[in-house]
Amino acid sequence: MQQALLDLFVGDSLSYKEPTRTQTVRAVMFGVSLLVWVPVFVPAYALAGAWTATAIFLVTGSISALGLFAFRWGVSPRAVRIGLMFLFWGTIVGVAFVSGGIEAPALLWLPAVPIIAVLLIGPPAGLRWLILSCGTAIAFFFAHQNGVTIRQEVHGAILLWLHLASLCGIIICATTLTIVFKQSEAAVQGHLKEALHRADAGSRAKSEFLTKMSHELRTPINGIVGMVELALTNEVNPEQRGYLQSAKEAAEGLARIVDNVLSVAEGDSAPIVLQQTKFHVRDFVTRTMESSSSQVDSTKLKVSTIVAPGVPEMVVGDRDRLAQVLGNLIDNGLKFTNQGEVTVTVDVISRQRDSLELRFSVCDTGIGIAKDQQERMFEMFAQADSSTSRSYGGAGLGLTIAKSLVNQMKGQIWLDSEPDQGTTVTFTVPVTLDRTAISLRKEPSDQVVEANLGLKPGLRILVVDDNRVNQILMRGLLEKLGCEISIASDGPDAISRTDREAFDLVLMDIEMPGMDGFETTARIRLREAGTNSRIPIIAFTANIVAGYERRCREADMDGYLGKPIQLKDLVDVLFRCGFSDAPIASTPE
């Protein structure tokens, strides 16, 4: 019934946004109710000889019908709703003025005026109509008290019947409006649920897109970085080595850009899930600095790291996110410093039992930042001015990402700078002391990679990857370490190999057609159930989106490597899995 009335009076015009749409639906139902009461009151007042009141009702009905069709004619919805309210109030006042004033049955409808105004126009309008309705009642009251003569066209029993009809009308009107209100509310709730469903679907699609793009972008980057590094381990002349090193640095730079873009996208969609892992602080800082500063001209720019004596060797925190923050800050320092130095300092600012707060500072002697520009430097795409982008390049994402990640790690970040004097960016992060650090090996350095490594001879490693370039790369890198390599191109092949052959370690890609790395791992673990054997399985994947490492560990894998993978990353894994003749003692820095 409601939809039929809407189609009649509104038609295609009912495409308004909320709350206009809901208020328009209520206005149509209210206007129709006015039309319904016209044939009830017109005969009653006509029989009583109240011709003025009868004429008022006839005019009200005609205007109400025209007003409803005004929606279809394109008149402003708000103007129509306000017009209906004035029509309703005017009818009450007009009929009361000719049928007894304060004692008129028509005034019984007056309390409904502000309520209907709230439903049709909104609370502020309802307040104004409340004042007008009260003012109307007060005016009729004082007119009666002061003996002002008001016509009384209705007398006797018909007056009682009109009182009864008005009371019933108010009850019916209130009930109808309540029903319409609840239906409108249900419709709004339905729209909200639908919008929430669409938002959830969009969020899931975005997450899937991030996962897919992370894999698709980082897989070829992994091939480039790995192959170049593999080539660098061979005998090449200095000129060729320079070309290869430049290619590697460019690919690593591209990988960092991909990481930054994905971090921005992840931060927009959902809070990042932090991955708590053990890492060696001094080695972590040194490697991060070396990774960022490998292309720096040492004759013009000095880079250094200072780790305070009180900083413990091993801590537990999100190493990858810390590396991203510190790497972005170092990159900024190097980019905006043509000559001088960039120094990274690490110290402990607070400690309670095993919980401590580390402070990282990246200090450069570069161009600096004016005071009035410092606040906005943490905004996305912000740079001191347009000339900065032209002169030094960059997208202006580094500090934005750093601030977002530091905040999610429950830390703080700020900067101090003077133009032409340099900039110091400082951030703090809480970490946990690793008490097992005393008996742990130190993470191997690049020099260790070039040495004997102390690895057990003849390690048998199964590499599971459907990408041919990755297969060649992993074989080349692992054979450099003296390992025996077998290749499986998919999940079923990996399961078959582990059933037939004994392996010391499995390196498992995740994104594979058919049976992915998670399912493959689950089936291998199922086959191991009831036996004393358990093959260490390390995930190596181009997916670095938030929560992926946790998902790998929940899938009963023993570790996680994000692409691009370099030789030192593989050495780290082999040492952490215990594939060495003897532990490497921690040595002082």
C-alpha positions in Angstrom: 0.0 0.0 0.0 2.7 2.4 1.0 4.8 1.7 -2.1 1.7 2.2 -4.3 1.1 5.6 -2.8 4.8 6.6 -3.2 4.7 5.5 -6.9 1.6 7.6 -7.4 2.7 10.8 -5.8 6.5 10.7 -6.0 7.4 8.3 -8.7 11.0 8.3 -9.9 11.7 11.3 -7.7 12.1 9.1 -4.6 15.9 8.9 -5.2 16.7 11.4 -2.5 19.5 10.6 -0.1 18.8 10.0 3.6 17.3 11.6 5.7 15.4 13.4 2.9 14.0 10.2 1.5 12.6 9.0 4.9 11.1 12.4 5.6 9.5 12.4 2.2 7.9 9.0 2.8 6.5 10.3 6.0 5.2 13.5 4.3 3.3 11.4 1.7 1.7 9.2 4.3 0.8 12.3 6.4 -0.7 14.1 3.3 -2.8 11.0 2.5 -4.1 11.0 6.1 -5.3 14.6 5.7 -7.1 13.5 2.6 -8.7 10.6 4.4 -10.1 12.8 7.1 -11.6 15.3 4.7 -14.7 13.1 3.8 -15.2 12.4 7.5 -15.3 16.0 8.7 -16.9 17.7 5.7 -20.3 16.0 6.1 -20.2 16.4 9.9 -19.6 20.2 9.7 -22.1 20.5 6.8 -24.9 18.8 8.8 -24.1 21.2 11.7 -24.5 24.1 9.3 -20.9 25.1 9.9 -20.3 26.2 6.3 -17.1 28.1 6.9 -15.5 25.1 8.6 -16.8 22.9 5.7 -15.2 25.2 3.2 -11.9 25.1 5.1 -11.8 21.3 5.0 -12.6 21.3 1.2 -9.8 23.8 0.5 -7.4 21.8 2.8 -8.1 18.6 0.9 -7.6 20.2 -2.5 -4.3 21.8 -1.5 -3.1 18.6 0.2 -3.6 16.6 -3.0 -1.8 19.2 -5.1 1.0 19.3 -2.5 1.5 15.6 -2.8 1.8 15.7 -6.5 4.4 18.6 -6.1 7.0 15.9 -5.3 6.5 14.5 -8.8 6.7 18.0 -10.3 10.2 18.5 -8.9 9.3 21.0 -6.2 11.8 21.1 -3.3 11.0 18.2 -0.9 11.6 20.5 2.1 9.3 23.2 0.7 6.5 20.6 0.2 6.9 19.3 3.8 6.9 22.8 5.3 3.8 23.6 3.2 2.0 20.5 4.5 2.8 21.6 8.1 1.4 25.1 7.5 -1.7 23.6 5.9 -2.2 21.3 8.9 -1.7 24.1 11.4 -3.8 26.6 9.4 -6.7 24.1 9.2 -6.7 23.6 13.0 -6.6 27.4 13.7 -9.2 28.2 11.0 -11.7 25.6 12.1 -11.2 26.5 15.8 -11.7 30.2 15.0 -15.3 29.5 13.7 -16.3 26.7 16.1 -15.7 27.9 19.6 -12.1 28.9 20.0 -10.5 27.2 23.0 -13.4 24.8 23.3 -13.3 23.8 19.6 -12.8 20.1 18.9 -10.2 21.1 16.3 -7.8 22.3 19.0 -7.4 18.7 20.2 -5.2 18.2 17.1 -2.8 20.9 18.2 -0.4 18.7 20.2 0.2 16.6 17.1 1.7 19.6 15.2 5.2 19.6 16.7 5.4 15.8 16.8 4.6 15.6 13.1 7.0 18.5 12.4 9.9 16.5 14.0 9.1 13.5 11.8 8.7 15.5 8.6 11.3 18.2 8.9 13.6 17.4 11.9 14.1 18.3 15.6 15.0 22.0 15.1 11.8 22.6 13.1 9.9 20.6 15.7 11.0 23.0 18.4 9.8 26.0 16.3 6.5 24.4 15.7 6.2 23.6 19.4 6.6 27.3 20.2 4.0 28.2 17.5 1.5 25.5 18.8 1.8 26.7 22.4 1.5 30.3 21.3 -1.7 29.4 19.4 -3.3 27.6 22.4 -2.3 30.6 24.7 -3.8 33.1 22.3 -7.1 31.2 22.2 -7.1 30.9 26.0 -6.5 34.7 26.6 -9.1 35.5 23.9 -11.6 33.4 25.8 -10.6 34.9 29.2 -10.9 38.5 27.9 -14.3 37.9 26.4 -13.3 38.1 22.8 -16.3 36.9 20.7 -15.5 33.8 18.6 -18.1 32.4 16.3 -19.7 29.1 17.3 -21.1 27.4 14.2 -21.4 24.0 15.9 -23.9 23.3 18.7 -25.6 20.4 20.6 -24.9 16.7 20.1 -22.9 17.2 16.9 -20.3 19.1 19.0 -19.8 16.0 21.2 -19.6 13.8 18.1 -16.9 16.1 16.6 -15.0 15.9 19.9 -15.2 12.1 19.7 -14.1 12.1 16.1 -11.2 14.3 16.8 -10.0 12.1 19.7 -10.3 9.0 17.6 -8.5 10.9 14.7 -5.6 11.8 16.9 -5.3 8.2 18.2 -5.4 6.8 14.6 -3.0 9.5 13.4 -0.5 8.8 16.2 -0.7 5.0 15.5 -0.3 5.5 11.8 2.7 7.8 12.2 4.3 5.3 14.6 3.9 2.5 12.1 5.3 4.6 9.3 8.2 5.7 11.6 9.0 2.1 12.5 8.8 1.0 8.9 11.1 3.9 7.9 13.5 2.9 10.7 13.5 -0.7 9.5 14.2 0.5 6.0 17.1 2.7 7.2 18.5 -0.3 9.3 18.2 -2.4 6.2 20.1 0.2 4.1 22.8 0.4 6.9 23.2 -3.4 7.0 23.5 -3.4 3.2 26.1 -0.6 3.3 28.0 -2.4 6.1 27.9 -5.6 4.0 29.2 -3.7 1.0 31.9 -2.1 3.2 33.0 -5.5 4.6 33.1 -6.9 1.1 35.1 -3.9 -0.1 37.5 -4.4 2.9 37.9 -8.1 2.0 38.5 -7.3 -1.6 41.1 -4.7 -0.6 42.8 -7.2 1.6 42.9 -9.8 -1.2 44.1 -7.1 -3.6 46.9 -6.2 -1.2 47.9 -9.8 -0.8 47.9 -10.4 -4.5 49.7 -7.3 -5.4 52.3 -7.9 -2.7 53.0 -11.3 -4.2 52.9 -10.1 -7.8 55.2 -7.1 -7.3 57.7 -8.7 -5.0 58.2 -12.0 -6.8 60.0 -10.4 -9.8 61.8 -8.0 -7.5 63.0 -11.1 -5.6 64.3 -12.6 -8.8 66.2 -9.5 -9.8 67.8 -8.9 -6.4 68.7 -12.5 -5.9 70.1 -13.1 -9.4 72.2 -9.9 -9.2 73.5 -11.0 -5.8 74.3 -14.4 -7.2 76.2 -12.8 -10.0 78.1 -10.6 -7.6 79.5 -13.8 -5.9 81.3 -14.7 -9.1 84.4 -13.2 -10.6 83.5 -10.0 -12.4 85.6 -7.0 -13.4 85.2 -3.8 -11.4 83.1 -2.1 -14.0 80.7 -5.0 -14.2 80.5 -5.2 -10.4 79.6 -1.5 -10.4 76.8 -2.1 -12.8 75.5 -5.1 -10.9 75.7 -3.3 -7.6 73.7 -0.3 -9.0 71.1 -2.7 -10.4 70.8 -4.4 -7.0 70.4 -1.0 -5.2 67.7 0.1 -7.7 65.8 -3.2 -7.1 66.1 -2.9 -3.3 64.9 0.7 -3.6 61.9 -0.4 -5.6 61.2 -3.1 -2.9 61.2 -0.3 -0.3 58.8 1.8 -2.3 56.4 -1.2 -2.7 56.7 -1.8 1.1 55.8 1.9 1.8 52.8 1.9 -0.6 51.5 -1.4 0.9 51.9 0.1 4.4 49.8 3.1 3.6 47.1 0.9 2.1 47.2 -1.5 5.1 47.0 1.4 7.5 43.9 2.7 5.7 42.1 -0.6 5.9 42.9 -2.0 9.3 45.3 -1.8 12.2 48.6 -3.5 11.5 49.2 -6.8 13.4 52.6 -6.6 15.0 54.9 -9.6 14.8 57.0 -10.2 17.9 60.4 -11.8 17.0 63.8 -11.9 18.6 66.6 -9.8 17.0 70.1 -8.6 17.7 69.9 -4.8 18.2 73.4 -3.8 17.1 73.4 -6.1 14.1 69.9 -4.8 13.2 70.9 -1.2 13.3 74.1 -1.8 11.3 72.4 -3.8 8.6 69.6 -1.2 8.2 72.2 1.5 7.9 74.3 -0.5 5.4 71.2 -1.3 3.3 70.3 2.4 3.0 73.7 3.8 2.6 75.4 1.4 0.2 75.2 3.9 -2.6 76.5 6.9 -0.6 79.7 8.6 -1.7 81.8 8.1 1.4 84.1 11.0 0.4 81.3 13.5 0.8 79.0 11.9 3.4 79.9 10.0 6.6 77.5 7.5 8.0 77.8 6.0 11.4 75.9 4.1 14.1 76.2 4.5 17.9 74.6 1.9 20.2 74.8 2.9 23.9 76.5 0.4 26.3 73.2 -0.2 28.2 71.3 -1.5 25.1 70.9 -5.3 25.5 72.1 -7.5 22.7 68.8 -9.4 22.1 65.3 -8.0 22.4 61.8 -9.0 21.2 59.8 -6.7 19.0 58.5 -6.2 15.5 61.9 -6.2 13.7 60.4 -5.8 10.2 58.3 -2.7 11.1 61.2 -1.2 13.1 63.5 -1.7 10.0 60.9 0.0 7.9 60.7 3.0 10.2 64.4 3.3 10.7 65.1 2.7 7.0 62.7 5.5 6.0 64.3 7.9 8.4 67.8 7.0 7.2 66.7 7.4 3.6 65.4 10.8 4.3 68.6 11.9 6.1 70.7 10.7 3.3 68.5 12.2 0.6 68.5 15.7 2.2 72.2 15.8 3.2 74.6 16.5 0.4 77.7 16.8 2.6 78.4 16.1 6.2 77.1 13.1 8.1 74.1 11.0 9.1 74.3 9.2 12.4 71.9 6.7 14.0 72.0 6.6 17.8 70.2 3.9 20.0 69.9 4.0 23.7 67.6 2.9 26.5 65.4 5.6 28.2 63.4 3.4 30.6 63.5 -0.1 31.9 61.2 -2.1 34.2 62.2 -5.8 34.7 62.2 -7.3 31.2 60.3 -4.3 29.6 62.3 -1.5 28.2 61.9 1.5 25.9 64.4 2.0 23.2 65.1 5.4 21.7 66.3 5.7 18.1 67.6 9.0 16.7 68.6 9.7 13.1 70.6 12.9 13.0 71.8 14.6 9.7 73.6 17.8 8.8 71.3 18.4 5.8 69.1 21.3 4.6 66.9 21.3 7.7 63.2 22.3 8.0 61.7 25.6 8.9 59.7 25.8 12.2 56.4 26.6 10.5 56.8 23.5 8.3 57.7 20.9 10.9 54.2 20.1 12.1 52.9 19.1 8.7 55.9 17.0 7.8 54.2 13.9 9.2 51.2 14.4 6.8 50.9 12.2 3.8 52.8 13.6 0.7 54.0 16.6 2.7 57.3 18.2 1.9 58.7 21.5 3.1 57.8 23.2 -0.2 57.4 22.3 -3.9 61.1 23.0 -4.6 62.0 20.1 -2.2 60.3 17.6 -4.4 61.9 18.9 -7.6 65.3 19.1 -6.1 65.4 15.9 -4.0 62.6 13.7 -5.3 60.5 11.4 -3.2 56.8 11.0 -2.6 56.6 12.4 0.9 55.4 9.1 2.4 58.4 8.3 4.6 57.6 10.3 7.8 53.9 9.5 7.4 54.5 5.8 7.4 57.1 6.1 10.2 54.6 7.9 12.4 51.8 5.4 11.7 54.0 2.4 12.5 55.5 4.0 15.6 52.0 4.8 16.9 50.8 1.3 16.3 53.9 0.0 18.2 52.8 2.2 21.2 55.8 4.6 20.7 56.3 8.3 20.0 58.0 10.1 17.2 59.1 13.8 16.8 61.6 15.9 15.0 63.9 18.8 15.8 65.3 20.9 13.0 66.9 24.2 12.0 67.2 25.4 8.4 70.7 24.8 7.0 71.7 23.1 10.3 70.2 19.7 9.9 67.4 17.5 11.3 67.1 15.0 14.1 64.2 12.6 14.0 63.7 10.6 17.2 61.3 7.8 18.0 60.7 5.5 20.9 59.4 2.0 20.9 58.7 -0.5 23.8 60.4 -3.9 23.5 61.0 -6.9 25.7 64.3 -8.2 26.9 65.2 -11.6 25.6 66.7 -13.5 28.6 67.9 -16.4 26.4 70.3 -14.0 24.6 73.2 -15.2 26.6 73.2 -18.7 25.1 72.1 -17.7 21.6 74.4 -17.4 18.6 74.9 -14.0 17.2 73.2 -13.3 13.9 75.8 -13.8 11.2 77.2 -10.8 9.4 78.1 -10.4 5.7 81.7 -11.4 6.5 80.4 -14.7 7.9 78.7 -15.4 4.6 82.0 -15.2 2.8 83.7 -17.5 5.3 83.2 -21.2 6.1 80.0 -20.4 8.0 80.3 -23.5 10.2 77.4 -25.1 8.5 76.9 -28.8 8.7 78.1 -30.3 5.4 75.7 -31.8 2.9 72.5 -30.2 4.2 69.5 -31.5 2.1 67.0 -28.8 1.5 63.7 -29.1 -0.5 62.7 -25.8 -2.2 58.9 -25.7 -3.0 58.1 -23.0 -5.6 56.2 -22.8 -8.8 58.2 -19.9 -10.2 61.1 -21.0 -12.4 63.3 -17.9 -11.7 62.9 -18.5 -8.0 63.8 -22.1 -8.4 67.1 -21.2 -10.2 67.8 -18.4 -7.7 67.3 -20.6 -4.6 69.3 -23.4 -6.1 72.2 -21.0 -6.8 72.1 -19.3 -3.4 71.9 -22.5 -1.4 74.6 -24.3 -3.5 76.9 -21.4 -2.7 76.4 -22.5 1.0 77.3 -26.1 0.2 73.7 -27.5 0.4 72.2 -30.3 -1.6 69.0 -28.9 -3.3 65.9 -30.6 -4.5 63.1 -28.7 -6.3 59.3 -29.3 -6.1 57.1 -27.3 -8.4 53.8 -27.7 -6.4 52.3 -29.0 -3.3 51.6 -32.6 -4.3 55.2 -32.9 -5.6 56.5 -31.6 -2.3 54.4 -34.1 -0.3 55.6 -37.0 -2.6 59.2 -35.9 -2.1 59.0 -35.7 1.7 57.4 -39.2 1.7 60.2 -40.7 -0.3 63.3 -38.7 0.7 64.8 -37.3 3.9 65.3 -33.6 4.1 66.9 -31.4 6.7 64.8 -28.4 5.8 61.9 -27.3 3.5 61.6 -23.8 2.1 57.9 -23.5 1.2 56.4 -20.8 -1.1 52.9 -19.9 -0.1 51.2 -18.7 -3.2 51.1 -21.7 -5.5 48.3 -22.8 -7.9 46.2 -25.6 -6.7 47.5 -26.6 -3.3 49.0 -23.6 -1.6 51.8 -23.7 0.9 49.5 -23.7 3.9 47.7 -26.8 2.8 50.9 -28.5 1.7 52.4 -27.9 5.2 49.2 -29.3 6.9 49.4 -32.5 4.9 53.1 -33.0 5.6 52.4 -32.5 9.3 49.6 -35.0 9.1 51.9 -37.6 7.7 54.4 -36.9 10.4 51.8 -37.5 13.2 52.8 -40.5 15.2 56.4 -40.5 14.1 59.4 -39.0 15.8 60.4 -37.0 12.8 59.5 -33.3 12.1 61.0 -31.5 9.2 61.5 -27.7 9.8 59.4 -25.8 7.3 60.2 -22.2 6.6 57.8 -20.1 4.6 59.3 -17.8 2.0 56.8 -15.6 0.3 56.4 -12.3 -1.4 53.3 -11.6 0.8 54.4 -9.1 3.5 50.9 -7.8 4.4 50.1 -7.4 8.1 49.5 -10.7 9.9 51.0 -12.9 7.3 53.9 -14.1 9.5 51.5 -14.9 12.3 49.4 -16.9 9.9 52.4 -18.9 8.8 53.3 -19.8 12.4 49.7 -20.7 13.0 49.9 -23.1 10.0 52.7 -25.0 12.0 55.6 -23.5 10.0 58.8 -22.9 11.8 59.8 -19.5 10.3 59.1 -16.9 7.7 61.2 -15.2 5.1 59.9 -12.3 3.1 61.0 -11.8 -0.5 63.3 -10.5 -1.8 65.6 -13.1 -0.2 69.3 -12.5 -0.1 72.2 -14.8 0.8 72.5 -13.4 4.3 68.8 -14.1 4.9 69.3 -17.8 4.1 72.4 -17.9 6.4 70.3 -16.4 9.2 67.7 -19.1 8.7 70.2 -22.0 8.7 71.9 -20.7 11.8 68.7 -20.2 13.6 67.5 -23.7 12.7 70.7 -25.0 14.3 72.4 -26.3 11.1 76.0 -25.5 12.3 78.8 -27.6 13.7 79.1 -25.3 16.8 77.3 -22.3 18.1 78.8 -18.9 17.2 79.4 -17.0 20.4 78.2 -13.5 20.9 81.1 -11.2 20.7 81.3 -7.6 21.9 80.6 -4.9 19.3 
